[in-house]
Amino acid sequence: MNKTISKNRFKTLAKALKSRGINIEYQIDWGSSFEGDYKHTDQPRIGSGTYNGIEGWYFRKSDNINFTKQEKKHIKEVLLRKGFKCRSIDDYELEWDGDRSHPPSISFINTK
């Protein structure tokens, strides 16, 4: 079972990724968003997952442009520096029947 992770730790991780040019999705501030003009909070949008039986999380990229080789290198470095381990960096994917798409994402686990 995973230790409880502070929201601030995810905020710090997201800021570190952003400083390296990696743009991820942030939660929408619905109280300040009107008529399609979405305002975002400073809290990254966090998904949860299980990676080889280990609980972890994922961030989605804020657009559907695949990560470059250099971005993937930066992502791994930032995650390690912040006490996480990269489980996968996935590119944009469209399902075979065109029914669903999956934006680029970063999956990671806690190492502390």
MARNU-564212 format. One record per residue: residue in one letter; z, y negated, x negated of N, C-alpha, C in turn. Coordinates in nm, 2 decimals, always signed. Example, Ala and Ser with C-alpha at 12.3 -4.5 7.8 and 13.67 -1.06 7.14 Angstrom:
@type=A&nc3=+0.78&nc2=+0.57&nc1=-1.32&cac3=+0.78&cac2=+0.45&cac1=-1.23&cc3=+0.78&cc2=+0.33&cc1=-1.32
@type=S&nc3=+0.71&nc2=+0.22&nc1=-1.28&cac3=+0.71&cac2=+0.11&cac1=-1.37&cc3=+0.79&cc2=+0.00&cc1=-1.29
# end
This chain:
@type=M&nc3=+0.00&nc2=+0.12&nc1=-0.08&cac3=+0.00&cac2=+0.00&cac1=+0.00&cc3=+0.00&cc2=-0.12&cc1=-0.09
@type=N&nc3=-0.07&nc2=-0.23&nc1=-0.05&cac3=-0.09&cac2=-0.35&cac1=-0.12&cc3=+0.04&cc2=-0.44&cc1=-0.11
@type=K&nc3=+0.07&nc2=-0.51&nc1=-0.22&cac3=+0.17&cac2=-0.61&cac1=-0.21&cc3=+0.11&cc2=-0.73&cc1=-0.12
@type=T&nc3=+0.20&nc2=-0.80&nc1=-0.07&cac3=+0.16&cac2=-0.92&cac1=+0.01&cc3=+0.11&cc2=-1.03&cc1=-0.09
@type=I&nc3=-0.01&nc2=-1.08&nc1=-0.06&cac3=-0.07&cac2=-1.18&cac1=-0.15&cc3=-0.06&cc2=-1.32&cc1=-0.08
@type=S&nc3=-0.02&nc2=-1.41&nc1=-0.15&cac3=-0.01&cac2=-1.55&cac1=-0.10&cc3=-0.14&cc2=-1.61&cc1=-0.07
@type=K&nc3=-0.16&nc2=-1.68&nc1=+0.04&cac3=-0.28&cac2=-1.75&cac1=+0.07&cc3=-0.32&cc2=-1.85&cc1=-0.04
@type=N&nc3=-0.22&nc2=-1.90&nc1=-0.10&cac3=-0.25&cac2=-1.99&cac1=-0.21&cc3=-0.31&cc2=-1.92&cc1=-0.33
@type=R&nc3=-0.28&nc2=-1.80&nc1=-0.35&cac3=-0.35&cac2=-1.72&cac1=-0.46&cc3=-0.50&cc2=-1.71&cc1=-0.43
@type=F&nc3=-0.53&nc2=-1.69&nc1=-0.30&cac3=-0.68&cac2=-1.68&cac1=-0.27&cc3=-0.74&cc2=-1.81&cc1=-0.28
@type=K&nc3=-0.67&nc2=-1.92&nc1=-0.24&cac3=-0.72&cac2=-2.06&cac1=-0.26&cc3=-0.75&cc2=-2.08&cc1=-0.40
@type=T&nc3=-0.66&nc2=-2.05&nc1=-0.49&cac3=-0.68&cac2=-2.07&cac1=-0.63&cc3=-0.80&cc2=-1.99&cc1=-0.69
@type=L&nc3=-0.81&nc2=-1.87&nc1=-0.64&cac3=-0.92&cac2=-1.79&cac1=-0.68&cc3=-1.05&cc2=-1.85&cc1=-0.64
@type=A&nc3=-1.06&nc2=-1.89&nc1=-0.51&cac3=-1.18&cac2=-1.96&cac1=-0.46&cc3=-1.22&cc2=-2.08&cc1=-0.54
@type=K&nc3=-1.12&nc2=-2.16&nc1=-0.57&cac3=-1.14&cac2=-2.29&cac1=-0.65&cc3=-1.20&cc2=-2.25&cc1=-0.79
@type=A&nc3=-1.14&nc2=-2.15&nc1=-0.85&cac3=-1.19&cac2=-2.11&cac1=-0.98&cc3=-1.33&cc2=-2.06&cc1=-0.97
@type=L&nc3=-1.37&nc2=-1.98&nc1=-0.87&cac3=-1.51&cac2=-1.94&cac1=-0.85&cc3=-1.60&cc2=-2.06&cc1=-0.83
@type=K&nc3=-1.55&nc2=-2.16&nc1=-0.75&cac3=-1.63&cac2=-2.27&cac1=-0.72&cc3=-1.66&cc2=-2.36&cc1=-0.85
@type=S&nc3=-1.56&nc2=-2.36&nc1=-0.93&cac3=-1.57&cac2=-2.44&cac1=-1.06&cc3=-1.68&cc2=-2.37&cc1=-1.15
@type=R&nc3=-1.71&nc2=-2.25&nc1=-1.13&cac3=-1.81&cac2=-2.18&cac1=-1.20&cc3=-1.95&cc2=-2.17&cc1=-1.13
@type=G&nc3=-1.95&nc2=-2.24&nc1=-1.01&cac3=-2.08&cac2=-2.25&cac1=-0.94&cc3=-2.10&cc2=-2.14&cc1=-0.83
@type=I&nc3=-1.99&nc2=-2.07&nc1=-0.80&cac3=-2.00&cac2=-1.96&cac1=-0.71&cc3=-1.95&cc2=-2.02&cc1=-0.57
@type=N&nc3=-2.04&nc2=-2.03&nc1=-0.47&cac3=-2.00&cac2=-2.08&cac1=-0.34&cc3=-1.97&cc2=-1.97&cc1=-0.24
@type=I&nc3=-1.85&nc2=-1.96&nc1=-0.19&cac3=-1.81&cac2=-1.86&cac1=-0.09&cc3=-1.79&cc2=-1.93&cc1=+0.04
@type=E&nc3=-1.78&nc2=-1.85&nc1=+0.15&cac3=-1.75&cac2=-1.90&cac1=+0.28&cc3=-1.60&cc2=-1.95&cc1=+0.29
@type=Y&nc3=-1.58&nc2=-2.05&nc1=+0.37&cac3=-1.44&cac2=-2.10&cac1=+0.40&cc3=-1.42&cc2=-2.09&cc1=+0.55
@type=Q&nc3=-1.30&nc2=-2.08&nc1=+0.59&cac3=-1.27&cac2=-2.08&cac1=+0.73&cc3=-1.30&cc2=-2.21&cc1=+0.80
@type=I&nc3=-1.34&nc2=-2.20&nc1=+0.92&cac3=-1.38&cac2=-2.32&cac1=+1.00&cc3=-1.25&cc2=-2.38&cc1=+1.07
@type=D&nc3=-1.24&nc2=-2.51&nc1=+1.06&cac3=-1.13&cac2=-2.58&cac1=+1.12&cc3=-1.18&cc2=-2.62&cc1=+1.26
@type=W&nc3=-1.15&nc2=-2.53&nc1=+1.36&cac3=-1.20&cac2=-2.54&cac1=+1.49&cc3=-1.15&cc2=-2.67&cc1=+1.56
@type=G&nc3=-1.03&nc2=-2.71&nc1=+1.53&cac3=-0.97&cac2=-2.83&cac1=+1.59&cc3=-1.05&cc2=-2.96&cc1=+1.55
@type=S&nc3=-1.12&nc2=-2.96&nc1=+1.44&cac3=-1.19&cac2=-3.07&cac1=+1.39&cc3=-1.34&cc2=-3.06&cc1=+1.40
@type=S&nc3=-1.39&nc2=-2.95&nc1=+1.46&cac3=-1.53&cac2=-2.92&cac1=+1.46&cc3=-1.58&cc2=-2.95&cc1=+1.60
@type=F&nc3=-1.69&nc2=-3.03&nc1=+1.61&cac3=-1.74&cac2=-3.07&cac1=+1.74&cc3=-1.90&cc2=-3.06&cc1=+1.74
@type=E&nc3=-1.95&nc2=-3.00&nc1=+1.85&cac3=-2.09&cac2=-3.00&cac1=+1.88&cc3=-2.17&cc2=-2.95&cc1=+1.76
@type=G&nc3=-2.14&nc2=-2.84&nc1=+1.70&cac3=-2.21&cac2=-2.78&cac1=+1.59&cc3=-2.19&cc2=-2.85&cc1=+1.45
@type=D&nc3=-2.10&nc2=-2.95&nc1=+1.45&cac3=-2.07&cac2=-3.01&cac1=+1.32&cc3=-1.94&cc2=-2.95&cc1=+1.27
@type=Y&nc3=-1.95&nc2=-2.84&nc1=+1.20&cac3=-1.84&cac2=-2.76&cac1=+1.16&cc3=-1.77&cc2=-2.82&cc1=+1.03
@type=K&nc3=-1.64&nc2=-2.83&nc1=+1.05&cac3=-1.56&cac2=-2.87&cac1=+0.93&cc3=-1.49&cc2=-2.75&cc1=+0.88
@type=H&nc3=-1.48&nc2=-2.74&nc1=+0.75&cac3=-1.41&cac2=-2.62&cac1=+0.69&cc3=-1.27&cc2=-2.66&cc1=+0.64
@type=T&nc3=-1.19&nc2=-2.56&nc1=+0.63&cac3=-1.06&cac2=-2.58&cac1=+0.57&cc3=-1.07&cc2=-2.55&cc1=+0.42
@type=D&nc3=-0.95&nc2=-2.56&nc1=+0.35&cac3=-0.95&cac2=-2.52&cac1=+0.21&cc3=-0.92&cc2=-2.37&cc1=+0.19
@type=Q&nc3=-0.91&nc2=-2.30&nc1=+0.30&cac3=-0.88&cac2=-2.16&cac1=+0.29&cc3=-1.01&cc2=-2.07&cc1=+0.29
@type=P&nc3=-1.03&nc2=-1.99&nc1=+0.19&cac3=-1.15&cac2=-1.91&cac1=+0.19&cc3=-1.15&cc2=-1.81&cc1=+0.30
@type=R&nc3=-1.26&nc2=-1.77&nc1=+0.35&cac3=-1.27&cac2=-1.66&cac1=+0.45&cc3=-1.26&cc2=-1.53&cc1=+0.38
@type=I&nc3=-1.15&nc2=-1.46&nc1=+0.41&cac3=-1.12&cac2=-1.33&cac1=+0.34&cc3=-1.14&cc2=-1.21&cc1=+0.44
@type=G&nc3=-1.21&nc2=-1.12&nc1=+0.39&cac3=-1.23&cac2=-0.99&cac1=+0.46&cc3=-1.14&cc2=-0.89&cc1=+0.39
@type=S&nc3=-1.10&nc2=-0.78&nc1=+0.46&cac3=-1.03&cac2=-0.68&cac1=+0.40&cc3=-1.11&cc2=-0.55&cc1=+0.39
@type=G&nc3=-1.08&nc2=-0.47&nc1=+0.29&cac3=-1.16&cac2=-0.34&cac1=+0.28&cc3=-1.08&cc2=-0.24&cc1=+0.20
@type=T&nc3=-1.13&nc2=-0.12&nc1=+0.19&cac3=-1.07&cac2=-0.02&cac1=+0.11&cc3=-1.17&cc2=+0.03&cc1=+0.01
@type=Y&nc3=-1.14&nc2=+0.03&nc1=-0.11&cac3=-1.23&cac2=+0.07&cac1=-0.22&cc3=-1.18&cc2=+0.19&cc1=-0.30
@type=N&nc3=-1.24&nc2=+0.30&nc1=-0.27&cac3=-1.19&cac2=+0.43&cac1=-0.33&cc3=-1.04&cc2=+0.45&cc1=-0.30
@type=G&nc3=-1.00&nc2=+0.42&nc1=-0.18&cac3=-0.87&cac2=+0.45&cac1=-0.13&cc3=-0.77&cc2=+0.34&cc1=-0.17
@type=I&nc3=-0.82&nc2=+0.23&nc1=-0.23&cac3=-0.73&cac2=+0.12&cac1=-0.27&cc3=-0.76&cc2=+0.00&cc1=-0.18
@type=E&nc3=-0.66&nc2=-0.06&nc1=-0.12&cac3=-0.68&cac2=-0.17&cac1=-0.03&cc3=-0.72&cc2=-0.29&cc1=-0.12
@type=G&nc3=-0.81&nc2=-0.37&nc1=-0.06&cac3=-0.86&cac2=-0.49&cac1=-0.13&cc3=-0.92&cc2=-0.59&cc1=-0.03
@type=W&nc3=-1.00&nc2=-0.68&nc1=-0.09&cac3=-1.06&cac2=-0.79&cac1=-0.01&cc3=-1.20&cc2=-0.82&cc1=-0.05
@type=Y&nc3=-1.26&nc2=-0.90&nc1=+0.03&cac3=-1.40&cac2=-0.95&cac1=-0.01&cc3=-1.42&cc2=-1.09&cc1=+0.03
@type=F&nc3=-1.50&nc2=-1.16&nc1=-0.04&cac3=-1.54&cac2=-1.30&cac1=-0.01&cc3=-1.69&cc2=-1.28&cc1=+0.02
@type=R&nc3=-1.75&nc2=-1.35&nc1=+0.11&cac3=-1.89&cac2=-1.36&cac1=+0.13&cc3=-1.94&cc2=-1.49&cc1=+0.07
@type=K&nc3=-2.06&nc2=-1.48&nc1=+0.02&cac3=-2.13&cac2=-1.60&cac1=-0.03&cc3=-2.17&cc2=-1.69&cc1=+0.09
@type=S&nc3=-2.17&nc2=-1.82&nc1=+0.07&cac3=-2.19&cac2=-1.92&cac1=+0.17&cc3=-2.34&cc2=-1.93&cc1=+0.21
@type=D&nc3=-2.43&nc2=-1.86&nc1=+0.14&cac3=-2.57&cac2=-1.85&cac1=+0.18&cc3=-2.62&cc2=-1.71&cc1=+0.15
@type=N&nc3=-2.75&nc2=-1.69&nc1=+0.18&cac3=-2.80&cac2=-1.55&cac1=+0.16&cc3=-2.88&cc2=-1.53&cc1=+0.03
@type=I&nc3=-2.86&nc2=-1.62&nc1=-0.06&cac3=-2.93&cac2=-1.61&cac1=-0.19&cc3=-2.84&cc2=-1.52&cc1=-0.28
@type=N&nc3=-2.91&nc2=-1.42&nc1=-0.34&cac3=-2.84&cac2=-1.32&cac1=-0.42&cc3=-2.78&cc2=-1.39&cc1=-0.54
@type=F&nc3=-2.67&nc2=-1.32&nc1=-0.59&cac3=-2.60&cac2=-1.37&cac1=-0.71&cc3=-2.70&cc2=-1.35&cc1=-0.83
@type=T&nc3=-2.70&nc2=-1.44&nc1=-0.93&cac3=-2.77&cac2=-1.42&cac1=-1.05&cc3=-2.69&cc2=-1.34&cc1=-1.15
@type=K&nc3=-2.76&nc2=-1.29&nc1=-1.25&cac3=-2.69&cac2=-1.21&cac1=-1.35&cc3=-2.57&cc2=-1.29&cc1=-1.41
@type=Q&nc3=-2.60&nc2=-1.42&nc1=-1.44&cac3=-2.50&cac2=-1.51&cac1=-1.50&cc3=-2.38&cc2=-1.53&cc1=-1.40
@type=E&nc3=-2.41&nc2=-1.55&nc1=-1.27&cac3=-2.30&cac2=-1.56&cac1=-1.17&cc3=-2.22&cc2=-1.44&cc1=-1.16
@type=K&nc3=-2.28&nc2=-1.32&nc1=-1.17&cac3=-2.20&cac2=-1.20&cac1=-1.16&cc3=-2.11&cc2=-1.19&cc1=-1.28
@type=K&nc3=-2.15&nc2=-1.23&nc1=-1.40&cac3=-2.07&cac2=-1.23&cac1=-1.52&cc3=-1.95&cc2=-1.32&cc1=-1.50
@type=H&nc3=-1.98&nc2=-1.45&nc1=-1.44&cac3=-1.87&cac2=-1.54&cac1=-1.42&cc3=-1.77&cc2=-1.49&cc1=-1.32
@type=I&nc3=-1.82&nc2=-1.43&nc1=-1.21&cac3=-1.73&cac2=-1.37&cac1=-1.11&cc3=-1.63&cc2=-1.27&cc1=-1.17
@type=K&nc3=-1.68&nc2=-1.18&nc1=-1.25&cac3=-1.60&cac2=-1.08&cac1=-1.31&cc3=-1.49&cc2=-1.14&cc1=-1.40
@type=E&nc3=-1.53&nc2=-1.24&nc1=-1.48&cac3=-1.44&cac2=-1.31&cac1=-1.57&cc3=-1.33&cc2=-1.38&cc1=-1.49
@type=V&nc3=-1.37&nc2=-1.45&nc1=-1.38&cac3=-1.27&cac2=-1.53&cac1=-1.30&cc3=-1.17&cc2=-1.43&cc1=-1.24
@type=L&nc3=-1.23&nc2=-1.32&nc1=-1.18&cac3=-1.14&cac2=-1.23&cac1=-1.11&cc3=-1.04&cc2=-1.17&cc1=-1.21
@type=L&nc3=-1.08&nc2=-1.13&nc1=-1.33&cac3=-0.99&cac2=-1.08&cac1=-1.42&cc3=-0.88&cc2=-1.18&cc1=-1.47
@type=R&nc3=-0.93&nc2=-1.30&nc1=-1.49&cac3=-0.83&cac2=-1.41&cac1=-1.53&cc3=-0.73&cc2=-1.44&cc1=-1.42
@type=K&nc3=-0.76&nc2=-1.42&nc1=-1.30&cac3=-0.67&cac2=-1.44&cac1=-1.18&cc3=-0.60&cc2=-1.32&cc1=-1.14
@type=G&nc3=-0.60&nc2=-1.21&nc1=-1.21&cac3=-0.53&cac2=-1.09&cac1=-1.18&cc3=-0.59&cc2=-1.00&cc1=-1.08
@type=F&nc3=-0.72&nc2=-1.00&nc1=-1.06&cac3=-0.79&cac2=-0.91&cac1=-0.97&cc3=-0.90&cc2=-0.83&cc1=-1.05
@type=K&nc3=-0.94&nc2=-0.73&nc1=-0.99&cac3=-1.05&cac2=-0.65&cac1=-1.05&cc3=-1.16&cc2=-0.64&cc1=-0.96
@type=C&nc3=-1.28&nc2=-0.66&nc1=-1.01&cac3=-1.40&cac2=-0.66&cac1=-0.93&cc3=-1.44&cc2=-0.51&cc1=-0.89
@type=R&nc3=-1.46&nc2=-0.49&nc1=-0.76&cac3=-1.50&cac2=-0.35&cac1=-0.72&cc3=-1.65&cc2=-0.35&cc1=-0.70
@type=S&nc3=-1.71&nc2=-0.46&nc1=-0.65&cac3=-1.85&cac2=-0.46&cac1=-0.64&cc3=-1.90&cc2=-0.61&cc1=-0.61
@type=I&nc3=-2.02&nc2=-0.63&nc1=-0.65&cac3=-2.09&cac2=-0.76&cac1=-0.62&cc3=-2.22&cc2=-0.72&cc1=-0.55
@type=D&nc3=-2.23&nc2=-0.74&nc1=-0.42&cac3=-2.34&cac2=-0.69&cac1=-0.34&cc3=-2.43&cc2=-0.80&cc1=-0.31
@type=D&nc3=-2.56&nc2=-0.77&nc1=-0.31&cac3=-2.67&cac2=-0.87&cac1=-0.28&cc3=-2.69&cc2=-0.86&cc1=-0.13
@type=Y&nc3=-2.77&nc2=-0.96&nc1=-0.08&cac3=-2.81&cac2=-0.97&cac1=+0.06&cc3=-2.88&cc2=-0.84&cc1=+0.10
@type=E&nc3=-2.85&nc2=-0.79&nc1=+0.22&cac3=-2.91&cac2=-0.66&cac1=+0.27&cc3=-2.94&cc2=-0.68&cc1=+0.41
@type=L&nc3=-3.06&nc2=-0.63&nc1=+0.45&cac3=-3.11&cac2=-0.63&cac1=+0.59&cc3=-3.12&cc2=-0.48&cc1=+0.62
@type=E&nc3=-3.06&nc2=-0.44&nc1=+0.73&cac3=-3.06&cac2=-0.30&cac1=+0.77&cc3=-3.20&cc2=-0.26&cc1=+0.80
@type=W&nc3=-3.24&nc2=-0.13&nc1=+0.79&cac3=-3.37&cac2=-0.08&cac1=+0.80&cc3=-3.44&cc2=-0.12&cc1=+0.93
@type=D&nc3=-3.37&nc2=-0.13&nc1=+1.04&cac3=-3.43&cac2=-0.16&cac1=+1.16&cc3=-3.43&cc2=-0.31&cc1=+1.19
@type=G&nc3=-3.38&nc2=-0.39&nc1=+1.10&cac3=-3.37&cac2=-0.54&cac1=+1.11&cc3=-3.26&cc2=-0.58&cc1=+1.21
@type=D&nc3=-3.18&nc2=-0.49&nc1=+1.25&cac3=-3.07&cac2=-0.52&cac1=+1.35&cc3=-2.96&cc2=-0.61&cc1=+1.30
@type=R&nc3=-2.92&nc2=-0.58&nc1=+1.17&cac3=-2.81&cac2=-0.65&cac1=+1.11&cc3=-2.84&cc2=-0.69&cc1=+0.97
@type=S&nc3=-2.78&nc2=-0.80&nc1=+0.93&cac3=-2.79&cac2=-0.84&cac1=+0.79&cc3=-2.65&cc2=-0.85&cc1=+0.73
@type=H&nc3=-2.64&nc2=-0.84&nc1=+0.60&cac3=-2.51&cac2=-0.85&cac1=+0.53&cc3=-2.53&cc2=-0.95&cc1=+0.42
@type=P&nc3=-2.46&nc2=-1.06&nc1=+0.42&cac3=-2.47&cac2=-1.16&cac1=+0.31&cc3=-2.42&cc2=-1.11&cc1=+0.18
@type=P&nc3=-2.46&nc2=-1.17&nc1=+0.07&cac3=-2.40&cac2=-1.13&cac1=-0.06&cc3=-2.25&cc2=-1.14&cc1=-0.05
@type=S&nc3=-2.18&nc2=-1.05&nc1=-0.12&cac3=-2.04&cac2=-1.05&cac1=-0.12&cc3=-1.98&cc2=-1.00&cc1=-0.25
@type=I&nc3=-1.85&nc2=-1.04&nc1=-0.26&cac3=-1.77&cac2=-1.00&cac1=-0.38&cc3=-1.65&cc2=-0.92&cc1=-0.33
@type=S&nc3=-1.64&nc2=-0.79&nc1=-0.37&cac3=-1.52&cac2=-0.71&cac1=-0.33&cc3=-1.43&cc2=-0.70&cc1=-0.45
@type=F&nc3=-1.30&nc2=-0.70&nc1=-0.43&cac3=-1.20&cac2=-0.70&cac1=-0.54&cc3=-1.07&cc2=-0.65&cc1=-0.49
@type=I&nc3=-0.99&nc2=-0.60&nc1=-0.59&cac3=-0.86&cac2=-0.55&cac1=-0.57&cc3=-0.76&cc2=-0.62&cc1=-0.65
@type=N&nc3=-0.63&nc2=-0.61&nc1=-0.62&cac3=-0.52&cac2=-0.68&cac1=-0.69&cc3=-0.48&cc2=-0.59&cc1=-0.81
@type=T&nc3=-0.46&nc2=-0.65&nc1=-0.93&cac3=-0.42&cac2=-0.57&cac1=-1.04&cc3=-0.28&cc2=-0.61&cc1=-1.09
@type=K&nc3=-0.21&nc2=-0.70&nc1=-1.02&cac3=-0.08&cac2=-0.74&cac1=-1.05&cc3=+0.02&cc2=-0.68&cc1=-0.96
# end
